[in-house]
C-alpha cells in the first residue's frame, strides 16, 4: 500500500471520529436516557434564548412544559365551551322535535321550525317540490340541479351560494327577496334516495356555516320532519 493511501485512510479515520453537531445530536437521540445517567450536566449546559438570555437546559425544559400546559389549558377551555354549546343545541333541537311530533299538518310544523331558527338568529327555508304554497314551493329541476351539484350523496351542504343558485332554490316573492342577501347556509335534503325537497338554514354571517361543521342535530331534525311529511302524505291519500 502506498504512503499516500495510508495517509488518506488515517485522515478518514480521524474525520469519522471527530465530534460534530450532527454526531452529538444523533448520539443524544440514540441515547434518550443520557441525562438521567449524568443529571449534573443539566444545570451546566447553557442555552442562549432570545427571550430570557442564557439559561440552563433544565430551565428550557421547564419553560417548554409551562408553554405546553398553557396550550393544553386553552384547548380544554375551548372543548368545555364547545361542549356547553352542544348541550344547549341538543336541548333546543330535542324540544323542537317534541313540538313537531304533536303537529297536525305541514304548516304547523313549518312554523315550529321557522320560529326556532329565528330564536337562533337564523332564517329557515322549507322547500317542497310542487308545493301548493309559493313560499314553500321549489321547481323540480332547480332541486335536482342543486342536489347534483352540491349534495351528490352527502347529508348536507354547508357554506355560501352564488346569487343565481340561491334565487333558483330559495327565492320567494321575487328575486330581490331577503334570502338572496344572506351569507352562509346549511342545506339538508328531505329524504336521501329521492329527496322531496330541502330545509335550508341561512345566516347573514358568511362564516357561520362551514364545511367542517357537525350537522348531527340538524340531520335528526330534518329526519323527523321528513318522516312526518311522509305520514301526512299517506293520510291525505287514504
BAFI-3210 file (N, C-alpha, C; in Angstrom, 3 decimals, decimal comma, padded with zeros to 6 digits):
// residues 238
n [1|2|3|4|5|6|7|8|9|10|11|12|13|14|15|16|17|18|19|20|21|22|23|24|25|26|27|28|29|30|31|32|33|34|35|36|37|38|39|40|41|42|43|44|45|46|47|48|49|50|51|52|53|54|55|56|57|58|59|60|61|62|63|64|65|66|67|68|69|70|71|72|73|74|75|76|77|78|79|80|81|82|83|84|85|86|87|88|89|90|91|92|93|94|95|96|97|98|99|100|101|102|103|104|105|106|107|108|109|110|111|112|113|114|115|116|117|118|119|120|121|122|123|124|125|126|127|128|129|130|131|132|133|134|135|136|137|138|139|140|141|142|143|144|145|146|147|148|149|150|151|152|153|154|155|156|157|158|159|160|161|162|163|164|165|166|167|168|169|170|171|172|173|174|175|176|177|178|179|180|181|182|183|184|185|186|187|188|189|190|191|192|193|194|195|196|197|198|199|200|201|202|203|204|205|206|207|208|209|210|211|212|213|214|215|216|217|218|219|220|221|222|223|224|225|226|227|228|229|230|231|232|233|234|235|236|237|238]
n.u [000,858|000,572|002,241|000,718|-001,938|-002,170|-002,061|-004,406|-006,348|-005,883|-006,587|-009,318|-010,156|-009,690|-011,467|-013,873|-014,126|-014,278|-016,004|-019,013|-021,706|-023,873|-023,209|-023,254|-025,936|-027,237|-026,265|-027,458|-030,119|-030,120|-029,598|-031,666|-031,785|-029,555|-029,106|-030,237|-028,403|-026,325|-027,094|-026,018|-025,127|-027,252|-027,690|-025,345|-025,177|-025,748|-028,150|-028,705|-031,242|-033,592|-035,568|-035,021|-032,318|-029,201|-029,769|-030,205|-030,334|-032,283|-034,047|-034,910|-036,379|-038,340|-039,648|-040,663|-042,421|-044,156|-045,244|-046,511|-048,392|-049,927|-050,985|-052,507|-054,369|-055,742|-056,833|-058,504|-060,300|-061,540|-062,720|-064,499|-066,170|-067,245|-068,561|-070,509|-071,967|-072,875|-074,466|-076,527|-077,583|-078,423|-080,556|-082,220|-082,860|-083,968|-086,273|-087,607|-088,106|-089,913|-092,024|-092,651|-093,653|-096,192|-097,576|-100,210|-100,224|-098,454|-098,093|-098,210|-095,967|-093,962|-094,001|-093,076|-090,387|-089,447|-089,781|-088,005|-085,590|-085,471|-085,172|-082,581|-081,190|-081,252|-082,529|-085,094|-085,711|-088,044|-088,526|-090,524|-091,043|-093,230|-095,038|-098,156|-098,248|-096,672|-094,514|-093,323|-092,682|-090,694|-089,069|-088,889|-086,740|-084,863|-084,318|-083,250|-080,947|-079,504|-079,073|-077,512|-075,225|-074,333|-074,918|-074,900|-075,024|-074,174|-075,010|-075,563|-075,206|-072,872|-072,059|-071,381|-073,480|-073,843|-075,581|-077,415|-077,822|-078,889|-081,232|-082,670|-083,217|-084,239|-085,582|-088,432|-091,328|-090,155|-086,952|-085,507|-085,840|-085,150|-083,732|-081,793|-079,704|-078,417|-075,649|-074,353|-075,080|-076,842|-077,864|-080,134|-081,277|-084,642|-085,117|-083,079|-082,552|-084,398|-085,010|-087,672|-087,608|-086,017|-084,510|-083,360|-081,090|-080,271|-077,760|-076,790|-074,141|-071,282|-069,460|-070,701|-071,827|-069,835|-067,929|-066,698|-068,243|-070,264|-073,270|-075,149|-077,342|-079,016|-079,514|-081,005|-083,273|-084,295|-084,768|-086,868|-088,835|-089,112|-090,113|-092,614|-093,787|-094,065|-095,905|-098,167|-098,647|-099,392|-101,719|-103,371|-103,906|-105,393]
n.v [-001,197|002,206|005,092|007,371|006,387|005,276|007,565|008,863|007,066|007,274|009,936|009,805|008,125|009,737|011,858|010,468|010,027|012,474|014,881|016,313|018,705|017,351|014,701|014,706|015,406|013,208|011,203|011,872|011,528|008,837|007,921|008,442|008,421|009,575|011,949|011,201|009,505|011,232|013,581|015,924|017,419|018,809|021,294|022,528|022,815|025,407|027,459|029,777|031,963|033,987|035,243|035,136|035,256|033,699|030,548|027,588|024,134|022,776|024,836|025,503|023,201|023,317|025,692|024,964|022,939|024,474|026,143|024,208|023,252|025,554|025,672|023,318|023,916|025,968|024,550|022,800|024,626|025,542|023,162|022,685|024,903|024,361|021,981|022,868|024,525|022,636|021,122|022,907|023,227|020,614|020,310|022,346|021,443|018,982|019,765|021,058|018,876|017,440|019,238|019,150|016,573|016,694|018,151|018,784|019,124|020,073|022,905|023,760|022,450|023,619|026,242|025,835|025,089|027,364|029,300|028,444|028,653|031,422|032,206|031,357|033,147|032,754|032,079|030,074|028,057|026,246|024,009|022,408|020,138|021,186|022,258|023,552|026,114|029,148|030,076|027,817|026,374|024,712|024,399|021,310|020,822|022,753|021,859|019,312|020,043|021,407|019,368|017,571|019,115|020,145|018,411|015,532|012,866|013,468|014,287|016,877|020,331|022,815|026,170|028,914|030,332|031,138|034,005|033,407|030,696|030,693|032,108|030,495|028,302|029,163|031,638|033,711|035,450|037,087|037,950|039,637|039,022|038,846|036,568|036,193|037,716|036,680|035,268|032,607|029,061|026,178|023,367|020,809|017,701|016,564|013,535|010,915|009,112|009,869|012,889|014,924|017,558|020,359|021,549|024,611|026,447|029,684|032,207|035,585|035,914|035,216|033,286|031,595|029,030|026,367|024,018|022,057|021,691|019,979|018,242|016,759|017,277|018,840|017,026|015,072|016,542|017,197|014,645|013,769|015,636|014,991|012,386|012,913|014,368|012,360|010,707|012,394|012,732|010,141|009,884|011,766|010,576|008,428]
n.w [000,000|-000,819|000,499|000,300|000,167|002,696|004,307|003,503|004,454|007,170|007,595|006,971|009,022|011,229|010,702|010,860|013,526|014,675|016,612|015,717|015,385|014,328|014,899|017,705|018,151|016,994|018,655|021,136|020,463|019,991|022,500|024,683|027,467|028,425|029,985|032,343|033,370|033,739|035,456|036,506|034,425|033,372|034,613|033,984|031,269|029,059|027,431|024,913|024,749|022,937|024,404|027,215|027,541|028,447|029,708|031,787|030,687|032,056|032,754|030,205|029,542|031,532|030,815|028,307|029,082|030,629|028,663|027,127|028,946|029,182|026,575|026,584|028,583|027,328|025,181|026,591|027,698|025,350|024,489|026,605|026,313|023,778|024,361|026,154|024,447|022,571|024,256|024,853|022,262|021,773|023,615|022,651|020,008|020,617|021,938|019,841|018,156|019,744|019,703|016,975|016,713|017,759|015,999|013,615|010,888|007,849|007,786|010,466|011,452|009,902|010,857|013,453|013,012|011,678|013,646|015,677|014,308|013,985|016,659|017,041|015,596|012,885|009,533|008,389|005,578|003,958|001,438|-000,892|-003,518|-006,013|-004,152|-002,896|-001,814|-002,607|-001,049|-000,036|-002,209|-004,689|-007,784|-009,539|-011,256|-010,435|-007,841|-008,398|-009,831|-007,855|-005,943|-007,422|-007,924|-005,419|-003,280|-003,931|-002,825|-000,255|003,172|003,829|002,834|003,488|003,670|001,387|-001,222|-004,675|-006,030|-008,112|-007,681|-005,121|-005,592|-007,442|-005,888|-003,374|-003,485|-002,963|-003,752|-005,611|-007,111|-005,520|-002,921|000,588|001,221|-000,675|000,079|002,201|004,070|004,604|004,452|005,708|004,249|003,882|002,551|002,118|002,613|001,312|-000,918|-002,920|-002,791|-001,599|-001,255|000,391|003,462|004,466|006,411|007,044|007,419|008,107|008,519|006,806|007,553|009,276|008,767|007,949|005,951|007,607|009,832|012,322|011,673|012,993|014,768|013,173|011,119|012,468|013,137|010,578|009,659|011,312|010,560|007,843|008,065|009,222|007,143|005,219|006,528|006,728|004,051|003,271|004,751|003,536|001,148|001,671]
ca.u [000,000|001,407|002,201|-000,410|-003,182|-002,157|-002,389|-005,829|-007,126|-005,725|-007,401|-010,723|-010,395|-009,755|-012,717|-015,023|-014,209|-014,412|-017,343|-019,684|-023,041|-024,761|-022,864|-023,748|-027,397|-027,631|-025,955|-028,484|-031,372|-029,958|-029,476|-032,569|-031,600|-028,201|-029,083|-030,579|-027,146|-025,449|-028,004|-025,286|-024,898|-028,431|-027,521|-024,112|-025,382|-026,443|-028,796|-028,926|-032,590|-033,864|-036,498|-034,506|-030,861|-028,584|-030,400|-029,805|-031,174|-033,446|-034,995|-035,506|-037,394|-039,444|-040,387|-041,426|-043,531|-045,100|-045,953|-047,392|-049,515|-050,779|-051,714|-053,493|-055,440|-056,549|-057,605|-059,562|-061,304|-062,290|-063,539|-065,591|-067,093|-067,945|-069,463|-071,654|-072,760|-073,546|-075,508|-077,666|-078,174|-079,122|-081,844|-083,042|-083,374|-084,835|-087,560|-088,249|-088,605|-091,111|-093,103|-093,035|-094,400|-097,590|-098,187|-101,245|-100,026|-097,206|-097,976|-097,860|-094,576|-093,097|-093,921|-092,216|-089,001|-089,129|-089,673|-086,768|-084,489|-085,438|-084,602|-081,142|-080,605|-081,182|-083,764|-085,365|-086,401|-088,519|-088,917|-091,047|-091,342|-094,629|-095,929|-099,238|-097,989|-095,450|-093,413|-092,681|-092,563|-089,451|-089,162|-088,220|-085,459|-083,948|-083,909|-082,384|-079,650|-078,794|-078,651|-076,422|-074,026|-073,862|-075,083|-074,272|-074,880|-073,842|-076,190|-075,807|-074,272|-072,583|-071,212|-072,018|-074,059|-073,945|-076,919|-078,297|-078,152|-079,806|-082,528|-083,387|-083,623|-084,870|-086,291|-089,884|-091,812|-089,275|-085,528|-084,895|-086,203|-084,012|-082,954|-080,675|-078,632|-077,848|-074,254|-073,961|-076,240|-076,823|-078,978|-080,259|-082,353|-085,748|-085,004|-081,754|-082,542|-085,166|-085,486|-088,888|-087,372|-084,864|-084,631|-082,142|-080,933|-079,408|-077,219|-076,170|-072,702|-070,736|-068,651|-071,464|-071,868|-068,631|-067,986|-066,195|-069,141|-071,062|-074,678|-075,957|-078,618|-079,836|-079,934|-082,077|-084,466|-084,807|-085,270|-088,192|-089,738|-089,374|-090,989|-093,969|-094,303|-094,478|-097,123|-099,274|-098,925|-100,147|-103,079|-104,152|-104,244|-106,224]
ca.v [000,000|003,399|006,022|008,305|005,709|005,141|008,878|009,128|006,247|007,847|011,157|009,401|007,584|010,870|012,577|009,666|010,054|013,851|015,250|017,418|018,948|016,284|013,483|014,872|015,355|011,834|010,425|012,140|010,904|007,383|007,618|009,386|008,375|010,052|012,934|010,528|008,953|012,356|014,702|017,151|018,188|019,598|022,666|023,096|023,153|026,681|027,700|031,209|032,160|035,397|035,828|035,246|035,219|032,394|029,808|026,185|023,204|022,486|025,940|025,373|022,157|023,816|026,675|024,248|022,283|025,511|026,542|023,113|023,255|026,672|025,272|022,314|024,599|026,678|023,537|022,320|025,689|025,522|021,947|022,899|025,854|023,653|021,009|023,618|024,956|021,449|020,732|023,824|022,892|019,335|020,550|023,147|020,622|017,954|020,423|021,273|017,589|017,148|020,093|018,658|015,316|016,948|018,965|018,086|019,232|020,680|024,327|023,862|022,022|024,629|027,383|025,440|025,164|028,766|030,032|028,065|029,248|032,851|032,305|031,113|034,173|032,221|032,053|028,734|027,975|024,892|023,962|021,107|020,113|021,387|022,573|024,438|027,480|029,623|030,244|026,525|025,694|024,736|023,657|020,008|020,945|023,518|020,973|018,267|020,653|021,688|018,099|017,025|019,955|020,459|017,320|014,377|011,774|013,962|014,517|018,313|021,283|023,914|027,178|030,005|030,061|032,283|034,576|032,679|029,416|030,991|032,528|029,388|027,328|029,702|032,914|033,701|036,819|037,878|037,670|040,542|038,606|038,975|035,332|036,247|038,525|036,005|034,933|031,201|028,183|024,738|022,879|019,351|017,158|015,858|012,215|010,727|008,459|010,690|013,988|015,623|018,978|020,662|022,553|025,431|027,406|030,728|033,199|036,760|035,747|034,350|032,214|030,870|027,622|025,987|022,595|021,127|021,666|018,782|018,514|015,654|017,762|019,249|015,823|014,444|017,377|017,029|013,274|013,755|016,416|014,207|011,281|013,445|014,691|011,109|010,249|013,263|012,437|008,886|010,119|012,544|009,740|007,291]
ca.w [000,000|-000,925|001,646|000,076|000,548|004,149|004,877|003,248|005,374|008,505|007,640|007,026|010,358|012,149|010,441|011,303|014,983|015,136|017,067|015,041|015,952|013,874|015,634|019,077|018,106|016,735|019,856|022,157|020,023|020,151|023,930|025,354|028,921|028,721|031,067|033,583|033,874|034,081|035,752|036,842|033,190|033,028|035,083|033,452|029,858|028,928|026,140|024,678|024,220|022,656|025,374|028,588|027,567|028,690|030,806|031,813|029,948|032,904|032,596|028,876|029,624|032,360|030,024|027,291|029,763|031,011|027,449|026,741|029,884|028,786|025,366|026,968|029,312|026,333|024,455|027,486|027,766|024,095|024,486|027,558|025,702|022,706|024,985|026,686|023,290|022,034|025,203|024,625|020,972|021,911|024,275|021,737|018,917|021,196|022,192|018,541|017,682|020,527|019,179|015,655|016,825|018,128|014,950|012,847|009,443|007,368|008,103|011,884|011,605|009,283|011,768|014,571|012,555|011,372|014,913|016,348|013,538|014,318|018,002|016,918|014,739|011,525|008,760|007,862|004,289|003,684|000,033|-001,302|-004,951|-006,413|-003,032|-003,302|-001,367|-003,274|-000,097|000,204|-003,499|-005,444|-009,042|-009,513|-011,958|-009,578|-006,746|-008,952|-010,157|-006,607|-005,342|-008,236|-007,841|-004,073|-002,308|-004,577|-001,864|001,077|004,014|003,994|002,234|004,391|003,043|000,652|-002,523|-005,575|-006,016|-009,028|-007,052|-004,010|-006,112|-008,073|-004,870|-002,170|-003,649|-002,834|-003,849|-006,462|-006,964|-004,548|-001,569|001,515|001,290|-001,606|000,650|003,373|003,820|004,550|004,521|005,973|003,434|004,031|001,728|002,753|002,006|000,728|-002,231|-003,870|-001,939|-001,988|-001,039|001,255|004,508|004,495|007,495|006,488|008,341|007,486|008,700|005,774|008,126|010,309|008,363|007,234|005,583|008,627|010,992|012,563|011,366|013,527|015,309|012,034|010,408|013,244|012,985|009,217|009,558|011,951|009,713|006,629|008,456|009,389|005,808|004,584|007,191|006,325|002,632|003,233|005,286|002,582|000,013|002,123]
c.u [000,887|001,241|001,034|-001,727|-003,292|-002,569|-003,864|-006,712|-007,055|-006,579|-008,886|-011,080|-010,535|-011,071|-013,928|-015,198|-014,349|-015,862|-017,846|-021,049|-024,002|-024,508|-023,408|-025,270|-027,880|-027,386|-027,037|-029,823|-031,317|-029,897|-030,335|-032,410|-030,244|-028,171|-029,572|-029,329|-026,176|-026,291|-027,270|-025,041|-026,059|-028,282|-026,267|-024,239|-026,236|-026,979|-029,087|-030,287|-032,839|-034,749|-035,834|-032,978|-030,355|-029,223|-029,959|-030,782|-032,420|-034,503|-035,670|-036,628|-038,605|-040,299|-041,233|-042,621|-044,604|-045,918|-046,942|-048,609|-050,485|-051,610|-052,819|-054,665|-056,351|-057,414|-058,760|-060,679|-062,173|-063,216|-064,735|-066,641|-067,912|-068,942|-070,714|-072,577|-073,533|-074,669|-076,749|-078,378|-078,962|-080,499|-082,776|-083,678|-084,260|-086,232|-088,322|-088,845|-089,870|-092,283|-093,582|-093,948|-095,850|-098,283|-099,175|-101,013|-098,717|-097,041|-097,645|-096,388|-093,606|-092,926|-093,027|-090,748|-088,585|-088,949|-088,369|-085,563|-084,348|-084,837|-083,078|-080,450|-080,460|-082,521|-083,929|-086,127|-086,755|-089,072|-089,299|-091,392|-092,855|-095,569|-096,949|-099,002|-096,668|-094,253|-092,626|-092,433|-091,139|-089,640|-088,351|-086,842|-084,434|-083,431|-082,931|-080,994|-078,831|-078,250|-077,458|-075,130|-073,467|-073,987|-074,416|-073,988|-074,542|-075,122|-076,517|-074,796|-074,120|-071,668|-072,029|-072,600|-074,006|-075,390|-077,873|-078,740|-079,110|-081,200|-083,323|-083,918|-084,518|-085,749|-087,797|-090,344|-090,909|-087,819|-084,854|-085,283|-084,964|-083,160|-081,732|-079,507|-077,944|-076,503|-073,887|-075,154|-075,879|-078,065|-078,989|-081,432|-083,424|-085,859|-083,666|-081,804|-083,252|-085,786|-086,727|-088,745|-086,134|-085,321|-083,300|-082,197|-079,892|-078,985|-076,649|-074,655|-072,170|-069,911|-069,389|-071,513|-070,647|-068,611|-067,553|-067,105|-069,898|-072,535|-075,617|-077,306|-079,563|-080,364|-081,071|-083,385|-085,107|-085,386|-086,669|-089,214|-090,095|-090,313|-092,440|-094,594|-094,812|-095,771|-098,331|-099,649|-099,734|-101,584|-103,963|-104,586|-105,099|-107,710]
c.v [001,237|004,269|006,990|007,690|005,556|006,453|009,213|008,335|006,782|009,106|010,828|008,865|008,698|011,615|011,820|009,692|011,468|014,136|016,451|017,604|017,835|014,987|013,543|014,742|013,927|010,956|010,609|011,530|009,396|006,967|008,600|009,424|008,938|010,981|012,352|009,909|010,048|013,603|016,003|018,011|019,120|021,056|023,333|023,503|024,411|026,845|029,184|031,381|033,643|036,058|036,095|035,220|033,812|031,731|028,357|025,338|022,839|023,572|025,899|024,346|022,613|024,799|025,999|023,535|023,286|025,979|025,464|023,037|024,382|026,345|024,274|022,940|025,351|025,708|023,026|023,347|025,702|024,315|022,099|023,844|025,186|022,656|021,698|024,076|023,789|020,975|021,599|023,486|021,593|019,540|021,370|022,276|019,486|018,530|020,657|019,964|017,179|017,970|019,616|017,439|015,514|017,858|018,124|018,141|019,962|022,113|024,552|023,520|023,043|025,831|027,078|025,593|026,604|029,582|029,710|028,660|030,729|033,069|032,147|032,141|033,733|032,403|030,662|028,839|026,522|024,877|022,536|021,181|020,210|021,629|023,622|025,885|027,956|029,804|028,956|025,739|025,795|023,905|022,358|020,069|021,680|022,656|019,913|018,831|020,929|020,406|017,517|017,799|020,060|019,312|016,035|013,244|012,211|014,296|015,995|019,105|022,443|024,907|028,231|029,506|031,329|032,745|033,812|031,355|029,619|031,302|031,361|028,399|027,924|030,927|032,723|035,149|037,698|037,625|038,565|040,206|038,579|037,714|035,389|037,025|037,844|035,387|033,477|030,319|026,787|024,192|021,354|018,850|016,487|014,490|012,104|010,165|009,299|011,856|014,665|017,135|019,173|021,550|023,297|026,363|028,422|031,717|034,368|036,668|034,755|033,205|031,376|029,374|027,324|024,481|021,624|021,023|020,343|019,120|017,479|016,124|018,185|018,029|015,122|015,209|017,174|015,634|013,155|014,471|015,636|013,038|011,766|013,805|013,443|010,582|011,080|013,022|011,152|009,094|010,839|011,707|008,554|007,630]
c.w [000,000|000,304|001,530|000,517|002,060|004,804|004,678|004,202|006,796|008,658|007,742|008,405|011,367|011,978|010,975|012,806|015,532|015,532|016,277|015,702|015,575|014,641|017,054|019,107|017,901|017,955|020,912|021,769|020,196|021,611|024,726|026,876|029,353|029,933|032,383|034,217|034,324|034,378|036,062|035,612|032,868|033,435|034,506|031,984|029,766|027,510|026,024|024,009|023,983|023,701|026,731|028,675|027,799|029,914|030,714|031,009|030,744|032,753|031,231|028,897|030,416|031,576|028,946|027,906|030,161|029,801|027,024|027,651|029,538|027,557|025,700|027,713|028,344|025,536|025,304|027,597|026,517|024,027|025,420|026,977|024,601|023,279|025,528|025,557|022,702|022,945|025,023|023,320|021,047|022,525|023,387|020,664|019,426|021,463|020,897|018,020|018,438|020,024|017,817|015,756|017,247|017,113|014,144|011,344|009,127|007,856|009,577|012,098|011,031|010,205|012,970|014,189|012,300|012,651|015,630|015,616|013,878|015,694|017,978|016,028|013,296|010,818|008,180|006,551|004,039|002,264|-000,353|-002,790|-005,181|-005,231|-003,456|-002,905|-001,977|-002,342|000,067|-001,085|-004,054|-006,709|-008,954|-010,169|-011,106|-008,430|-007,252|-009,271|-008,903|-005,991|-006,097|-008,031|-006,436|-003,066|-002,815|-003,579|-000,455|001,852|004,174|003,181|003,204|003,679|002,318|-000,658|-003,371|-005,648|-006,928|-008,420|-005,891|-004,539|-006,679|-007,035|-003,789|-002,379|-003,582|-002,869|-004,687|-006,154|-005,946|-003,118|-000,681|001,585|000,391|-001,038|001,820|003,033|003,696|004,897|005,023|005,279|003,475|003,205|002,577|002,083|001,299|-000,689|-003,287|-003,106|-002,502|-001,818|-000,195|002,419|004,541|005,691|007,039|007,566|007,551|007,552|007,673|006,301|009,149|010,010|007,502|007,016|006,672|009,850|011,077|012,348|011,984|014,069|014,187|011,286|011,147|013,090|011,617|009,027|010,158|011,072|008,448|006,932|008,583|008,040|005,103|005,199|006,786|004,873|002,484|003,671|004,279|001,383|000,404|002,041]
res [x|x|x|x|x|x|x|x|x|x|x|x|x|x|x|x|x|x|x|x|x|x|x|x|x|x|x|x|x|x|x|x|x|x|x|x|x|x|x|x|x|x|x|x|x|x|x|x|x|x|x|x|x|x|x|x|x|x|x|x|x|x|x|x|x|x|x|x|x|x|x|x|x|x|x|x|x|x|x|x|x|x|x|x|x|x|x|x|x|x|x|x|x|x|x|x|x|x|x|x|x|x|x|x|x|x|x|x|x|x|x|x|x|x|x|x|x|x|x|x|x|x|x|x|x|x|x|x|x|x|x|x|x|x|x|x|x|x|x|x|x|x|x|x|x|x|x|x|x|x|x|x|x|x|x|x|x|x|x|x|x|x|x|x|x|x|x|x|x|x|x|x|x|x|x|x|x|x|x|x|x|x|x|x|x|x|x|x|x|x|x|x|x|x|x|x|x|x|x|x|x|x|x|x|x|x|x|x|x|x|x|x|x|x|x|x|x|x|x|x|x|x|x|x|x|x|x|x|x|x|x|x|x|x|x|x|x|x]
***
